[in-house]
Amino acid sequence: MNKKISRILISAFSSSSGKTTFTMGLLRLLQKKGIKVSSYKCGPDYIDTMFHTKALGIPSRNIDLFLSDENTVKNILADTENLAVIEGVMGFYDGIAFTDSASASHISSVTDTPCLLIVDVKGKSATLKALISGMLHYRKNNIKGIILNRISKASYPVYKNMIEAELPVKVFGYMPELENCTLKSRHLGLITAEEMADINSIIDKVAEELEKSIDIENILLAAENTSDVEYEPKDISLIGRCRIGIAYDKAFCFHYADNIKVLEKMGAEIIYFSPLEDTALPANLDGLIFYGGYPELYLEKLNANKSFIESLKKVYDNKIPLIAECGGFMYISQSIDNIEMASLIKGRCMMTDKLQNFGYVELTSHKDSMLLKKGESIPAHEFHYSIIDEPYCDCIMRKPKSLKSWQGVYLSDHVYAGYPHLYFLSNLKLAERFIIKAIHYNRAVE
């Protein structure tokens, strides 16, 4: 099947080059101009999609060539009638194990999406030409334009003329340093959009500046001058009706929009709840998901919500189907930094000052369980600073293109709990098994 989709990818030389700031400003600017836009993030990042969502008011989606195949990525892009704006991951060619596999460049190539390269000008003059030339000539690519970052209005014409005089690329504008518009970071990445009270004013300020400083007409022309997306439709069938509760608040906010979409297409009604604010779980749930986030920032409040924990223990003892990833896994353990948590499973978590496991993994199950069959392998992703003292070993995680591996994850007939984040579009059987288990869950004795 073929579909015409206007699309543009925003990339850079590296992380912290201004991709997210530029992307959220561009999204808001296009929306204000009456252009219908959908947003996407290359790779497994949760936080940047929150900024996209805040800019547009509609969920942003991840596209990832490790967690899913090429056809799935094309299906996600084809699931829109809007202009697709895609934010890259890290630097343009940065992929798995010092290759460009699953990089922004890889996604740009597979989907034939033109790319705008954000170039940080600060502290550079003629060397900038060498850097841009290297990006353009390293290998075949879809780089169609340059956006200069951290440059003044007065300096912009000089740099634009210098670049265009010697290199086969156009400069489509610039983004000056904007006071009070910096996105701050913490141990897992940027501070989340929900934690920034002034985020909408920041997005508006960036959008207003971009309206004056970028060539929006030529950017849109580049986005429109694309081939059709060719894909095989990927149908997700209705399995049956059930009610799935998902923890969602400042402590538990890392989730993939497509995981939610898959569950809904299979028949789930999604009920959101807050372990921080709610005194009890919503009634009549058939399954529970605790995704990742920042429970370590809210330990006292999570600990103090005893009535919620009691309601959670009640359904857990009744063997409600449960998925708990990373921060959710930490929450259902006995404690985090010696502050008691829900204590559904054994193990005490402690925060450390460095990343413990970071990046893509191939996860292989050692046993049959609710989500996985013995010997079954799926792609997943880990990103955490904490450790747990319980030696769970129901799965082995292997780094791609590496000899590194480690044991972890707790599996049972109604539980998946561990640090690896799962992506249902990598293997729809995971979601199917969870939905079937939820449909057959007997909540009558609660």
LUMSEDO-978026 format. One record per residue (C-alpha): residue in one letter; residue number from 0; z, x, y. Coordinates in steps of 0.25 Angstrom, whole numbers, always signed. Example, Ala and Ser with C-alpha at 12.3 -4.5 7.8 and 13.67 -1.06 7.14 Angstrom:
+---+-----+-------+-------+-------+
: r :   k :    zz :    xx :    yy :
+---+-----+-------+-------+-------+
: A :   0 :   +31 :   +49 :   -18 :
: S :   1 :   +29 :   +55 :    -4 :
+---+-----+-------+-------+-------+
***
This chain:
+---+-----+-------+-------+-------+
: r :   k :    zz :    xx :    yy :
+---+-----+-------+-------+-------+
: M :   0 :    +0 :    +0 :    +0 :
: N :   1 :    -3 :    +5 :   +14 :
: K :   2 :    +4 :    +1 :   +27 :
: K :   3 :    +2 :    +6 :   +41 :
: I :   4 :   +15 :   +11 :   +47 :
: S :   5 :   +16 :   +18 :   +61 :
: R :   6 :   +26 :   +29 :   +59 :
: I :   7 :   +32 :   +42 :   +65 :
: L :   8 :   +42 :   +52 :   +59 :
: I :   9 :   +51 :   +60 :   +69 :
: S :  10 :   +55 :   +74 :   +64 :
: A :  11 :   +60 :   +87 :   +69 :
: F :  12 :   +62 :  +102 :   +66 :
: S :  13 :   +76 :   +99 :   +61 :
: S :  14 :   +88 :   +90 :   +61 :
: S :  15 :   +95 :   +88 :   +75 :
: S :  16 :   +82 :   +89 :   +82 :
: G :  17 :   +83 :   +75 :   +88 :
: K :  18 :   +75 :   +66 :   +78 :
: T :  19 :   +85 :   +55 :   +77 :
: T :  20 :   +87 :   +54 :   +92 :
: F :  21 :   +72 :   +54 :   +94 :
: T :  22 :   +70 :   +44 :   +83 :
: M :  23 :   +80 :   +34 :   +87 :
: G :  24 :   +75 :   +35 :  +102 :
: L :  25 :   +61 :   +33 :   +97 :
: L :  26 :   +65 :   +21 :   +88 :
: R :  27 :   +72 :   +14 :  +100 :
: L :  28 :   +60 :   +17 :  +109 :
: L :  29 :   +50 :   +11 :  +100 :
: Q :  30 :   +58 :    -1 :   +98 :
: K :  31 :   +60 :    -3 :  +113 :
: K :  32 :   +45 :    -2 :  +114 :
: G :  33 :   +44 :   -14 :  +104 :
: I :  34 :   +39 :    -6 :   +93 :
: K :  35 :   +44 :   -10 :   +79 :
: V :  36 :   +50 :    +3 :   +73 :
: S :  37 :   +56 :    +6 :   +59 :
: S :  38 :   +64 :   +19 :   +57 :
: Y :  39 :   +66 :   +29 :   +46 :
: K :  40 :   +73 :   +42 :   +43 :
: C :  41 :   +68 :   +53 :   +33 :
: G :  42 :   +78 :   +57 :   +23 :
: P :  43 :   +91 :   +52 :   +19 :
: D :  44 :   +98 :   +51 :   +33 :
: Y :  45 :  +107 :   +39 :   +36 :
: I :  46 :  +111 :   +42 :   +50 :
: D :  47 :   +98 :   +44 :   +57 :
: T :  48 :   +94 :   +30 :   +52 :
: M :  49 :  +106 :   +24 :   +59 :
: F :  50 :  +101 :   +29 :   +72 :
: H :  51 :   +87 :   +23 :   +69 :
: T :  52 :   +93 :   +10 :   +65 :
: K :  53 :  +101 :   +10 :   +78 :
: A :  54 :   +89 :   +13 :   +86 :
: L :  55 :   +81 :    +2 :   +80 :
: G :  56 :   +91 :    -8 :   +75 :
: I :  57 :   +84 :    -9 :   +61 :
: P :  58 :   +88 :    +0 :   +49 :
: S :  59 :   +81 :   +14 :   +48 :
: R :  60 :   +76 :   +18 :   +34 :
: N :  61 :   +76 :   +32 :   +27 :
: I :  62 :   +64 :   +38 :   +20 :
: D :  63 :   +66 :   +49 :   +11 :
: L :  64 :   +57 :   +57 :    +1 :
: F :  65 :   +68 :   +62 :    -8 :
: L :  66 :   +76 :   +49 :    -9 :
: S :  67 :   +63 :   +41 :   -11 :
: D :  68 :   +48 :   +43 :   -14 :
: E :  69 :   +36 :   +43 :    -5 :
: N :  70 :   +32 :   +29 :    -8 :
: T :  71 :   +46 :   +24 :    -5 :
: V :  72 :   +46 :   +31 :    +9 :
: K :  73 :   +32 :   +24 :   +11 :
: N :  74 :   +38 :   +11 :    +7 :
: I :  75 :   +49 :   +12 :   +17 :
: L :  76 :   +40 :   +15 :   +28 :
: A :  77 :   +31 :    +4 :   +24 :
: D :  78 :   +42 :    -6 :   +25 :
: T :  79 :   +40 :    -8 :   +40 :
: E :  80 :   +30 :   -13 :   +50 :
: N :  81 :   +36 :    -5 :   +61 :
: L :  82 :   +33 :    +9 :   +67 :
: A :  83 :   +41 :   +19 :   +57 :
: V :  84 :   +49 :   +30 :   +64 :
: I :  85 :   +54 :   +40 :   +54 :
: E :  86 :   +65 :   +51 :   +58 :
: G :  87 :   +63 :   +64 :   +50 :
: V :  88 :   +74 :   +71 :   +43 :
: M :  89 :   +79 :   +85 :   +47 :
: G :  90 :   +67 :   +94 :   +50 :
: F :  91 :   +53 :   +89 :   +48 :
: Y :  92 :   +50 :   +98 :   +35 :
: D :  93 :   +65 :   +97 :   +30 :
: G :  94 :   +66 :   +91 :   +16 :
: I :  95 :   +72 :   +94 :    +3 :
: A :  96 :   +77 :  +108 :    +0 :
: F :  97 :   +69 :  +115 :   +11 :
: T :  98 :   +56 :  +108 :    +8 :
: D :  99 :   +50 :   +96 :   +15 :
: S : 100 :   +52 :   +87 :    +4 :
: A : 101 :   +58 :   +74 :    +9 :
: S : 102 :   +57 :   +79 :   +24 :
: A : 103 :   +52 :   +72 :   +36 :
: S : 104 :   +39 :   +80 :   +34 :
: H : 105 :   +38 :   +74 :   +20 :
: I : 106 :   +40 :   +60 :   +24 :
: S : 107 :   +30 :   +62 :   +35 :
: S : 108 :   +20 :   +67 :   +26 :
: V : 109 :   +22 :   +56 :   +15 :
: T : 110 :   +21 :   +45 :   +25 :
: D : 111 :   +11 :   +51 :   +34 :
: T : 112 :   +20 :   +49 :   +46 :
: P : 113 :   +18 :   +57 :   +59 :
: C : 114 :   +29 :   +65 :   +64 :
: L : 115 :   +35 :   +68 :   +77 :
: L : 116 :   +43 :   +81 :   +78 :
: I : 117 :   +55 :   +81 :   +87 :
: V : 118 :   +56 :   +96 :   +92 :
: D : 119 :   +69 :  +101 :   +99 :
: V : 120 :   +64 :  +109 :  +111 :
: K : 121 :   +78 :  +114 :  +115 :
: G : 122 :   +78 :  +129 :  +116 :
: K : 123 :   +63 :  +131 :  +113 :
: S : 124 :   +51 :  +134 :  +120 :
: A : 125 :   +38 :  +141 :  +114 :
: T : 126 :   +45 :  +142 :  +100 :
: L : 127 :   +44 :  +127 :  +100 :
: K : 128 :   +29 :  +128 :   +97 :
: A : 129 :   +32 :  +137 :   +85 :
: L : 130 :   +42 :  +127 :   +79 :
: I : 131 :   +33 :  +115 :   +81 :
: S : 132 :   +21 :  +123 :   +76 :
: G : 133 :   +29 :  +127 :   +63 :
: M : 134 :   +32 :  +112 :   +61 :
: L : 135 :   +17 :  +108 :   +63 :
: H : 136 :   +11 :  +119 :   +54 :
: Y : 137 :   +22 :  +120 :   +43 :
: R : 138 :   +14 :  +110 :   +34 :
: K : 139 :    +6 :   +98 :   +35 :
: N : 140 :   +14 :   +87 :   +43 :
: N : 141 :   +13 :   +75 :   +52 :
: I : 142 :   +19 :   +80 :   +64 :
: K : 143 :   +12 :   +73 :   +76 :
: G : 144 :   +21 :   +75 :   +88 :
: I : 145 :   +32 :   +82 :   +94 :
: I : 146 :   +44 :   +77 :  +102 :
: L : 147 :   +51 :   +87 :  +110 :
: N : 148 :   +67 :   +86 :  +110 :
: R : 149 :   +77 :   +91 :  +120 :
: I : 150 :   +67 :   +94 :  +131 :
: S : 151 :   +67 :   +90 :  +145 :
: K : 152 :   +56 :   +81 :  +152 :
: A : 153 :   +52 :   +93 :  +160 :
: S : 154 :   +50 :  +103 :  +149 :
: Y : 155 :   +43 :   +93 :  +139 :
: P : 156 :   +29 :   +94 :  +145 :
: V : 157 :   +30 :  +110 :  +144 :
: Y : 158 :   +34 :  +109 :  +129 :
: K : 159 :   +24 :   +98 :  +126 :
: N : 160 :   +12 :  +106 :  +132 :
: M : 161 :   +17 :  +119 :  +125 :
: I : 162 :   +17 :  +112 :  +111 :
: E : 163 :    +4 :  +104 :  +112 :
: A : 164 :    -3 :  +116 :  +118 :
: E : 165 :    -1 :  +124 :  +105 :
: L : 166 :    +2 :  +115 :   +94 :
: P : 167 :    -5 :  +103 :   +87 :
: V : 168 :    +5 :   +92 :   +90 :
: K : 169 :    +8 :   +83 :  +101 :
: V : 170 :   +22 :   +82 :  +109 :
: F : 171 :   +25 :   +67 :  +110 :
: G : 172 :   +37 :   +68 :  +119 :
: Y : 173 :   +51 :   +74 :  +120 :
: M : 174 :   +66 :   +70 :  +120 :
: P : 175 :   +75 :   +76 :  +130 :
: E : 176 :   +90 :   +79 :  +128 :
: L : 177 :   +97 :   +66 :  +130 :
: E : 178 :  +111 :   +66 :  +134 :
: N : 179 :  +121 :   +59 :  +126 :
: C : 180 :  +110 :   +55 :  +115 :
: T : 181 :  +114 :   +66 :  +105 :
: L : 182 :  +117 :   +61 :   +91 :
: K : 183 :  +129 :   +67 :   +86 :
: S : 184 :  +131 :   +72 :   +71 :
: R : 185 :  +143 :   +73 :   +61 :
: H : 186 :  +144 :   +78 :   +47 :
: L : 187 :  +134 :   +69 :   +41 :
: G : 188 :  +124 :   +69 :   +52 :
: L : 189 :  +123 :   +61 :   +65 :
: I : 190 :  +134 :   +52 :   +70 :
: T : 191 :  +129 :   +38 :   +65 :
: A : 192 :  +123 :   +28 :   +75 :
: E : 193 :  +134 :   +18 :   +73 :
: E : 194 :  +144 :   +28 :   +78 :
: M : 195 :  +137 :   +30 :   +91 :
: A : 196 :  +141 :   +19 :  +101 :
: D : 197 :  +130 :   +23 :  +111 :
: I : 198 :  +119 :   +25 :  +100 :
: N : 199 :  +110 :   +14 :  +106 :
: S : 200 :  +111 :   +19 :  +120 :
: I : 201 :  +107 :   +33 :  +115 :
: I : 202 :   +95 :   +28 :  +107 :
: D : 203 :   +91 :   +20 :  +120 :
: K : 204 :   +92 :   +33 :  +128 :
: V : 205 :   +84 :   +41 :  +118 :
: A : 206 :   +73 :   +30 :  +118 :
: E : 207 :   +72 :   +29 :  +133 :
: E : 208 :   +70 :   +44 :  +134 :
: L : 209 :   +60 :   +44 :  +123 :
: E : 210 :   +52 :   +33 :  +130 :
: K : 211 :   +50 :   +43 :  +142 :
: S : 212 :   +48 :   +56 :  +134 :
: I : 213 :   +40 :   +53 :  +121 :
: D : 214 :   +25 :   +49 :  +120 :
: I : 215 :   +28 :   +36 :  +112 :
: E : 216 :   +13 :   +32 :  +112 :
: N : 217 :    +9 :   +44 :  +104 :
: I : 218 :   +21 :   +44 :   +95 :
: L : 219 :   +17 :   +29 :   +91 :
: L : 220 :    +2 :   +34 :   +90 :
: A : 221 :    +7 :   +45 :   +80 :
: A : 222 :   +15 :   +34 :   +72 :
: E : 223 :    +3 :   +25 :   +72 :
: N : 224 :    -7 :   +35 :   +68 :
: T : 225 :    -3 :   +35 :   +53 :
: S : 226 :    -8 :   +32 :   +39 :
: D : 227 :    -4 :   +20 :   +32 :
: V : 228 :    +8 :   +21 :   +23 :
: E : 229 :    +4 :   +20 :    +8 :
: Y : 230 :   +14 :   +16 :    -2 :
: E : 231 :   +17 :    +8 :   -14 :
: P : 232 :   +26 :    -4 :   -11 :
: K : 233 :   +40 :    -2 :   -17 :
: D : 234 :   +46 :   -16 :   -20 :
: I : 235 :   +61 :   -19 :   -21 :
: S : 236 :   +64 :   -31 :   -30 :
: L : 237 :   +75 :   -41 :   -28 :
: I : 238 :   +85 :   -39 :   -39 :
: G : 239 :   +96 :   -50 :   -35 :
: R : 240 :  +106 :   -54 :   -25 :
: C : 241 :  +119 :   -47 :   -22 :
: R : 242 :  +128 :   -43 :   -11 :
: I : 243 :  +129 :   -28 :    -8 :
: G : 244 :  +140 :   -23 :    +2 :
: I : 245 :  +137 :   -10 :    +9 :
: A : 246 :  +147 :    -2 :   +18 :
: Y : 247 :  +142 :    +0 :   +32 :
: D : 248 :  +150 :    +5 :   +43 :
: K : 249 :  +152 :   +18 :   +51 :
: A : 250 :  +158 :   +24 :   +38 :
: F : 251 :  +147 :   +19 :   +29 :
: C : 252 :  +134 :   +19 :   +36 :
: F : 253 :  +124 :   +28 :   +28 :
: H : 254 :  +114 :   +19 :   +20 :
: Y : 255 :   +99 :   +19 :   +18 :
: A : 256 :   +92 :    +6 :   +24 :
: D : 257 :   +83 :    +6 :   +12 :
: N : 258 :   +95 :    +5 :    +2 :
: I : 259 :   +99 :    -8 :    +9 :
: K : 260 :   +85 :   -13 :    +9 :
: V : 261 :   +84 :   -10 :    -6 :
: L : 262 :   +97 :   -18 :    -9 :
: E : 263 :   +92 :   -30 :    -1 :
: K : 264 :   +79 :   -30 :    -7 :
: M : 265 :   +85 :   -30 :   -21 :
: G : 266 :   +94 :   -42 :   -17 :
: A : 267 :  +106 :   -37 :   -10 :
: E : 268 :  +113 :   -43 :    +1 :
: I : 269 :  +119 :   -32 :    +9 :
: I : 270 :  +133 :   -34 :   +15 :
: Y : 271 :  +138 :   -23 :   +24 :
: F : 272 :  +153 :   -20 :   +25 :
: S : 273 :  +162 :   -10 :   +32 :
: P : 274 :  +173 :    -2 :   +25 :
: L : 275 :  +178 :    +2 :   +39 :
: E : 276 :  +179 :   -12 :   +45 :
: D : 277 :  +179 :   -23 :   +34 :
: T : 278 :  +192 :   -27 :   +27 :
: A : 279 :  +185 :   -30 :   +14 :
: L : 280 :  +172 :   -30 :    +7 :
: P : 281 :  +163 :   -41 :    +9 :
: A : 282 :  +164 :   -52 :    -1 :
: N : 283 :  +155 :   -54 :   -13 :
: L : 284 :  +148 :   -41 :   -14 :
: D : 285 :  +140 :   -36 :   -26 :
: G : 286 :  +139 :   -22 :   -23 :
: L : 287 :  +144 :   -11 :   -13 :
: I : 288 :  +138 :    +1 :    -6 :
: F : 289 :  +145 :   +11 :    +2 :
: Y : 290 :  +135 :   +21 :    +8 :
: G : 291 :  +138 :   +34 :   +15 :
: G : 292 :  +143 :   +36 :   +29 :
: Y : 293 :  +155 :   +42 :   +36 :
: P : 294 :  +168 :   +37 :   +29 :
: E : 295 :  +175 :   +50 :   +32 :
: L : 296 :  +175 :   +46 :   +47 :
: Y : 297 :  +182 :   +33 :   +44 :
: L : 298 :  +193 :   +37 :   +33 :
: E : 299 :  +205 :   +30 :   +40 :
: K : 300 :  +198 :   +17 :   +42 :
: L : 301 :  +192 :   +17 :   +29 :
: N : 302 :  +205 :   +20 :   +22 :
: A : 303 :  +212 :    +9 :   +31 :
: N : 304 :  +203 :    -2 :   +26 :
: K : 305 :  +211 :    -5 :   +14 :
: S : 306 :  +207 :   -19 :   +12 :
: F : 307 :  +192 :   -15 :   +12 :
: I : 308 :  +195 :    -5 :    +1 :
: E : 309 :  +203 :   -15 :    -7 :
: S : 310 :  +191 :   -25 :    -7 :
: L : 311 :  +182 :   -13 :   -11 :
: K : 312 :  +191 :    -9 :   -22 :
: K : 313 :  +191 :   -23 :   -27 :
: V : 314 :  +176 :   -24 :   -29 :
: Y : 315 :  +175 :   -10 :   -34 :
: D : 316 :  +185 :   -13 :   -45 :
: N : 317 :  +176 :   -25 :   -49 :
: K : 318 :  +164 :   -15 :   -50 :
: I : 319 :  +156 :   -19 :   -38 :
: P : 320 :  +143 :   -10 :   -38 :
: L : 321 :  +145 :    +1 :   -28 :
: I : 322 :  +137 :   +12 :   -22 :
: A : 323 :  +145 :   +22 :   -13 :
: E : 324 :  +137 :   +34 :    -7 :
: C : 325 :  +143 :   +46 :    +0 :
: G : 326 :  +153 :   +40 :   +11 :
: G : 327 :  +154 :   +28 :    +2 :
: F : 328 :  +157 :   +36 :   -10 :
: M : 329 :  +168 :   +43 :    -2 :
: Y : 330 :  +174 :   +30 :    +3 :
: I : 331 :  +175 :   +24 :   -11 :
: S : 332 :  +182 :   +37 :   -16 :
: Q : 333 :  +197 :   +39 :   -15 :
: S : 334 :  +198 :   +46 :    -2 :
: I : 335 :  +190 :   +54 :    +9 :
: D : 336 :  +198 :   +65 :   +15 :
: N : 337 :  +211 :   +60 :    +9 :
: I : 338 :  +209 :   +46 :   +15 :
: E : 339 :  +209 :   +36 :    +5 :
: M : 340 :  +196 :   +28 :    +3 :
: A : 341 :  +192 :   +16 :    -6 :
: S : 342 :  +196 :   +24 :   -19 :
: L : 343 :  +185 :   +17 :   -28 :
: I : 344 :  +182 :   +30 :   -35 :
: K : 345 :  +189 :   +43 :   -37 :
: G : 346 :  +187 :   +55 :   -28 :
: R : 347 :  +192 :   +60 :   -15 :
: C : 348 :  +182 :   +64 :    -4 :
: M : 349 :  +184 :   +75 :    +6 :
: M : 350 :  +175 :   +78 :   +18 :
: T : 351 :  +171 :   +93 :   +19 :
: D : 352 :  +164 :  +100 :   +31 :
: K : 353 :  +151 :  +102 :   +24 :
: L : 354 :  +140 :   +94 :   +17 :
: Q : 355 :  +143 :   +93 :    +2 :
: N : 356 :  +130 :   +88 :    -3 :
: F : 357 :  +118 :   +86 :    +6 :
: G : 358 :  +104 :   +81 :    +4 :
: Y : 359 :   +95 :   +75 :    -7 :
: V : 360 :  +100 :   +75 :   -21 :
: E : 361 :   +95 :   +70 :   -35 :
: L : 362 :  +106 :   +61 :   -41 :
: T : 363 :  +106 :   +60 :   -56 :
: S : 364 :  +116 :   +51 :   -63 :
: H : 365 :  +124 :   +55 :   -75 :
: K : 366 :  +127 :   +41 :   -80 :
: D : 367 :  +123 :   +27 :   -79 :
: S : 368 :  +128 :   +19 :   -68 :
: M : 369 :  +126 :    +7 :   -58 :
: L : 370 :  +115 :   +14 :   -50 :
: L : 371 :  +110 :   +26 :   -59 :
: K : 372 :  +107 :   +28 :   -74 :
: K : 373 :  +111 :   +41 :   -81 :
: G : 374 :  +101 :   +52 :   -78 :
: E : 375 :   +94 :   +44 :   -66 :
: S : 376 :   +91 :   +52 :   -54 :
: I : 377 :   +89 :   +48 :   -40 :
: P : 378 :   +88 :   +55 :   -26 :
: A : 379 :  +100 :   +54 :   -17 :
: H : 380 :  +106 :   +61 :    -5 :
: E : 381 :  +119 :   +67 :    -2 :
: F : 382 :  +126 :   +71 :   +12 :
: H : 383 :  +141 :   +72 :   +13 :
: Y : 384 :  +152 :   +81 :   +17 :
: S : 385 :  +163 :   +75 :    +8 :
: I : 386 :  +166 :   +79 :    -7 :
: I : 387 :  +174 :   +71 :   -17 :
: D : 388 :  +184 :   +77 :   -27 :
: E : 389 :  +180 :   +67 :   -39 :
: P : 390 :  +170 :   +74 :   -48 :
: Y : 391 :  +160 :   +63 :   -49 :
: C : 392 :  +148 :   +67 :   -58 :
: D : 393 :  +140 :   +55 :   -61 :
: C : 394 :  +128 :   +61 :   -55 :
: I : 395 :  +122 :   +74 :   -52 :
: M : 396 :  +115 :   +77 :   -38 :
: R : 397 :  +104 :   +88 :   -37 :
: K : 398 :   +98 :   +93 :   -25 :
: P : 399 :   +83 :   +92 :   -25 :
: K : 400 :   +76 :  +106 :   -26 :
: S : 401 :   +90 :  +112 :   -29 :
: L : 402 :   +99 :  +116 :   -40 :
: K : 403 :  +111 :  +110 :   -33 :
: S : 404 :  +117 :   +98 :   -40 :
: W : 405 :  +131 :   +92 :   -41 :
: Q : 406 :  +138 :   +80 :   -47 :
: G : 407 :  +143 :   +68 :   -41 :
: V : 408 :  +143 :   +52 :   -39 :
: Y : 409 :  +151 :   +42 :   -46 :
: L : 410 :  +143 :   +31 :   -54 :
: S : 411 :  +148 :   +19 :   -62 :
: D : 412 :  +143 :    +6 :   -67 :
: H : 413 :  +145 :    +0 :   -53 :
: V : 414 :  +146 :   +13 :   -43 :
: Y : 415 :  +138 :   +23 :   -37 :
: A : 416 :  +147 :   +33 :   -29 :
: G : 417 :  +143 :   +46 :   -24 :
: Y : 418 :  +138 :   +55 :   -12 :
: P : 419 :  +123 :   +53 :   -15 :
: H : 420 :  +116 :   +43 :    -6 :
: L : 421 :  +106 :   +34 :   -14 :
: Y : 422 :   +93 :   +28 :    -9 :
: F : 423 :   +89 :   +16 :   -17 :
: L : 424 :   +74 :   +18 :   -14 :
: S : 425 :   +74 :   +31 :   -22 :
: N : 426 :   +77 :   +22 :   -34 :
: L : 427 :   +78 :    +7 :   -33 :
: K : 428 :   +85 :    +6 :   -46 :
: L : 429 :   +98 :   +11 :   -39 :
: A : 430 :   +98 :    -2 :   -30 :
: E : 431 :   +93 :   -11 :   -42 :
: R : 432 :  +105 :    -7 :   -50 :
: F : 433 :  +115 :    -8 :   -39 :
: I : 434 :  +109 :   -22 :   -36 :
: I : 435 :  +110 :   -27 :   -50 :
: K : 436 :  +124 :   -22 :   -52 :
: A : 437 :  +128 :   -29 :   -39 :
: I : 438 :  +121 :   -42 :   -44 :
: H : 439 :  +130 :   -41 :   -57 :
: Y : 440 :  +142 :   -37 :   -50 :
: N : 441 :  +153 :   -47 :   -53 :
: R : 442 :  +161 :   -50 :   -40 :
: A : 443 :  +168 :   -63 :   -46 :
: V : 444 :  +181 :   -55 :   -49 :
: E : 445 :  +183 :   -49 :   -36 :
+---+-----+-------+-------+-------+
***
